[in-house]
Amino acid sequence: MHLTCEIRTIEGTTLGVLLLEPKTFKSGKTGYFGQSKLTLGSQRFQSQCQLVGIESKSKGGAAETETGAEG
């Protein structure tokens, strides 16, 4: 499964769309990552988006949910 991340103004005008592909991060956690370049006026920007699963592997190999305050 792939996801998209839309970058838009507060008024709703779409400025760019990133394709997020499944990724296993160096930490071993899984999620999605995408990057792209977009132009706002005459200036170019590089954009990135990542979603990282909040579950981690325990020493026994089973997944456990991390605890902590949401922010």
DRENKOLDO-471622 format. One record per residue: residue number from 1; x, y, z of N, C-alpha, C, CB in turn. Coordinates in nm, 2 decimals. Glycine has a CB too. Layout:
N
[NUM [X Y Z] [X Y Z] [X Y Z] [X Y Z]];
...
***
This chain:
71
[1 [0.09 -0.12 0.00] [0.00 0.00 0.00] [0.09 0.12 0.00] [-0.10 0.00 0.12]];
[2 [0.05 0.22 -0.08] [0.12 0.35 -0.08] [0.02 0.46 -0.03] [0.17 0.38 -0.23]];
[3 [0.08 0.56 0.02] [0.00 0.68 0.07] [0.04 0.80 0.00] [0.01 0.69 0.23]];
[4 [-0.04 0.91 0.01] [0.00 1.04 -0.04] [-0.01 1.14 0.07] [-0.09 1.08 -0.16]];
[5 [0.08 1.24 0.06] [0.08 1.36 0.15] [0.06 1.48 0.07] [0.21 1.36 0.24]];
[6 [-0.05 1.55 0.09] [-0.08 1.67 0.01] [-0.03 1.80 0.09] [-0.23 1.68 -0.02]];
[7 [0.04 1.88 0.03] [0.09 2.01 0.08] [0.00 2.12 0.02] [0.24 2.04 0.06]];
[8 [-0.07 2.19 0.11] [-0.16 2.29 0.06] [-0.17 2.41 0.15] [-0.30 2.23 0.04]];
[9 [-0.22 2.52 0.09] [-0.23 2.64 0.17] [-0.35 2.63 0.27] [-0.25 2.77 0.08]];
[10 [-0.36 2.72 0.36] [-0.47 2.71 0.46] [-0.60 2.73 0.38] [-0.45 2.82 0.56]];
[11 [-0.60 2.80 0.27] [-0.72 2.82 0.19] [-0.76 2.69 0.11] [-0.70 2.93 0.09]];
[12 [-0.67 2.59 0.10] [-0.70 2.47 0.03] [-0.63 2.45 -0.10] [-0.84 2.46 0.02]];
[13 [-0.55 2.55 -0.15] [-0.48 2.54 -0.28] [-0.37 2.43 -0.27] [-0.43 2.67 -0.32]];
[14 [-0.37 2.33 -0.35] [-0.27 2.23 -0.35] [-0.14 2.28 -0.41] [-0.31 2.10 -0.42]];
[15 [-0.03 2.27 -0.33] [0.10 2.31 -0.38] [0.19 2.19 -0.43] [0.17 2.39 -0.27]];
[16 [0.16 2.08 -0.37] [0.24 1.96 -0.41] [0.18 1.84 -0.34] [0.39 1.98 -0.38]];
[17 [0.22 1.72 -0.40] [0.17 1.59 -0.34] [0.30 1.50 -0.34] [0.06 1.53 -0.43]];
[18 [0.32 1.44 -0.22] [0.43 1.35 -0.21] [0.37 1.20 -0.21] [0.51 1.37 -0.08]];
[19 [0.44 1.11 -0.27] [0.41 0.97 -0.27] [0.49 0.91 -0.15] [0.44 0.90 -0.41]];
[20 [0.42 0.85 -0.06] [0.48 0.78 0.06] [0.49 0.63 0.03] [0.41 0.82 0.19]];
[21 [0.60 0.58 0.03] [0.62 0.44 0.01] [0.66 0.37 0.14] [0.73 0.41 -0.10]];
[22 [0.62 0.24 0.15] [0.65 0.17 0.27] [0.80 0.16 0.29] [0.60 0.02 0.26]];
[23 [0.84 0.17 0.42] [0.99 0.18 0.45] [1.01 0.11 0.59] [1.04 0.32 0.45]];
[24 [1.12 0.04 0.60] [1.17 -0.01 0.73] [1.29 0.08 0.76] [1.21 -0.17 0.72]];
[25 [1.27 0.15 0.88] [1.38 0.24 0.92] [1.49 0.17 0.99] [1.32 0.35 1.01]];
[26 [1.61 0.24 1.00] [1.72 0.18 1.06] [1.69 0.12 1.20] [1.84 0.28 1.07]];
[27 [1.60 0.18 1.27] [1.56 0.14 1.41] [1.49 0.01 1.41] [1.47 0.25 1.47]];
[28 [1.45 -0.04 1.29] [1.37 -0.16 1.28] [1.22 -0.14 1.27] [1.40 -0.25 1.39]];
[29 [1.18 -0.01 1.30] [1.04 0.02 1.30] [1.00 0.04 1.15] [1.01 0.15 1.38]];
[30 [0.87 0.02 1.12] [0.82 0.03 0.99] [0.73 0.15 0.97] [0.75 -0.10 0.94]];
[31 [0.71 0.20 0.85] [0.62 0.31 0.83] [0.62 0.35 0.68] [0.66 0.43 0.91]];
[32 [0.62 0.48 0.66] [0.61 0.53 0.52] [0.70 0.65 0.51] [0.47 0.57 0.48]];
[33 [0.76 0.67 0.39] [0.85 0.79 0.37] [0.84 0.83 0.23] [1.00 0.75 0.40]];
[34 [0.85 0.97 0.21] [0.85 1.02 0.08] [0.92 1.16 0.08] [0.70 1.04 0.02]];
[35 [0.97 1.19 -0.04] [1.03 1.33 -0.05] [1.01 1.38 -0.19] [1.18 1.32 -0.02]];
[36 [1.02 1.51 -0.21] [0.99 1.57 -0.34] [1.05 1.71 -0.34] [0.84 1.56 -0.38]];
[37 [1.05 1.77 -0.45] [1.08 1.91 -0.46] [0.96 1.98 -0.52] [1.21 1.94 -0.56]];
[38 [0.94 2.11 -0.47] [0.83 2.18 -0.52] [0.87 2.33 -0.52] [0.70 2.16 -0.43]];
[39 [0.80 2.40 -0.60] [0.82 2.55 -0.62] [0.71 2.63 -0.57] [0.84 2.58 -0.77]];
[40 [0.75 2.73 -0.48] [0.65 2.82 -0.43] [0.69 2.96 -0.48] [0.65 2.82 -0.27]];
[41 [0.62 3.02 -0.57] [0.66 3.14 -0.63] [0.78 3.11 -0.72] [0.69 3.25 -0.53]];
[42 [0.89 3.18 -0.69] [1.02 3.16 -0.76] [1.12 3.08 -0.68] [1.08 3.29 -0.81]];
[43 [1.08 3.03 -0.56] [1.17 2.96 -0.48] [1.14 2.81 -0.48] [1.17 3.01 -0.34]];
[44 [1.25 2.73 -0.49] [1.24 2.58 -0.49] [1.26 2.53 -0.34] [1.34 2.52 -0.58]];
[45 [1.19 2.43 -0.31] [1.20 2.37 -0.18] [1.21 2.22 -0.19] [1.08 2.41 -0.09]];
[46 [1.27 2.16 -0.09] [1.27 2.01 -0.08] [1.18 1.98 0.03] [1.42 1.95 -0.06]];
[47 [1.09 1.88 0.01] [1.00 1.85 0.12] [1.01 1.70 0.15] [0.85 1.88 0.08]];
[48 [0.98 1.66 0.27] [0.99 1.53 0.32] [0.87 1.50 0.41] [1.12 1.49 0.39]];
[49 [0.83 1.37 0.42] [0.72 1.33 0.51] [0.75 1.19 0.55] [0.58 1.35 0.44]];
[50 [0.74 1.16 0.68] [0.76 1.03 0.72] [0.65 0.99 0.83] [0.90 1.00 0.78]];
[51 [0.61 0.87 0.82] [0.52 0.82 0.93] [0.59 0.69 0.98] [0.37 0.78 0.86]];
[52 [0.61 0.69 1.11] [0.68 0.58 1.18] [0.58 0.51 1.27] [0.81 0.63 1.25]];
[53 [0.57 0.38 1.26] [0.48 0.31 1.35] [0.53 0.32 1.50] [0.48 0.16 1.31]];
[54 [0.43 0.33 1.59] [0.47 0.36 1.73] [0.49 0.22 1.80] [0.37 0.44 1.80]];
[55 [0.48 0.11 1.73] [0.50 -0.02 1.80] [0.65 -0.05 1.78] [0.41 -0.13 1.74]];
[56 [0.71 -0.11 1.88] [0.85 -0.16 1.86] [0.86 -0.31 1.90] [0.94 -0.08 1.95]];
[57 [0.97 -0.37 1.86] [0.99 -0.51 1.88] [1.04 -0.52 2.03] [1.08 -0.57 1.78]];
[58 [0.99 -0.62 2.10] [1.05 -0.65 2.23] [1.16 -0.75 2.21] [0.94 -0.70 2.33]];
[59 [1.23 -0.78 2.32] [1.34 -0.87 2.31] [1.30 -1.01 2.27] [1.41 -0.88 2.45]];
[60 [1.17 -1.04 2.30] [1.12 -1.17 2.26] [1.07 -1.18 2.11] [1.00 -1.21 2.35]];
[61 [1.07 -1.06 2.04] [1.03 -1.06 1.91] [0.89 -1.02 1.88] [1.06 -1.19 1.84]];
[62 [0.81 -1.02 1.99] [0.67 -0.98 1.97] [0.66 -0.82 1.98] [0.58 -1.04 2.08]];
[63 [0.56 -0.77 1.91] [0.54 -0.62 1.91] [0.48 -0.58 2.04] [0.46 -0.58 1.79]];
[64 [0.52 -0.47 2.09] [0.46 -0.41 2.21] [0.44 -0.26 2.18] [0.55 -0.43 2.33]];
[65 [0.34 -0.20 2.24] [0.31 -0.06 2.21] [0.39 0.03 2.31] [0.16 -0.03 2.23]];
[66 [0.46 0.13 2.25] [0.53 0.22 2.34] [0.43 0.31 2.41] [0.63 0.31 2.25]];
[67 [0.47 0.35 2.53] [0.38 0.44 2.61] [0.45 0.58 2.62] [0.36 0.39 2.75]];
[68 [0.37 0.68 2.64] [0.41 0.81 2.65] [0.30 0.91 2.62] [0.53 0.84 2.56]];
[69 [0.33 1.04 2.65] [0.23 1.14 2.62] [0.22 1.17 2.47] [0.26 1.27 2.70]];
[70 [0.10 1.19 2.43] [0.09 1.23 2.29] [0.10 1.38 2.28] [-0.05 1.19 2.23]];
[71 [0.16 1.43 2.17] [0.19 1.58 2.16] [0.15 1.63 2.04] [0.32 1.61 2.18]];
***
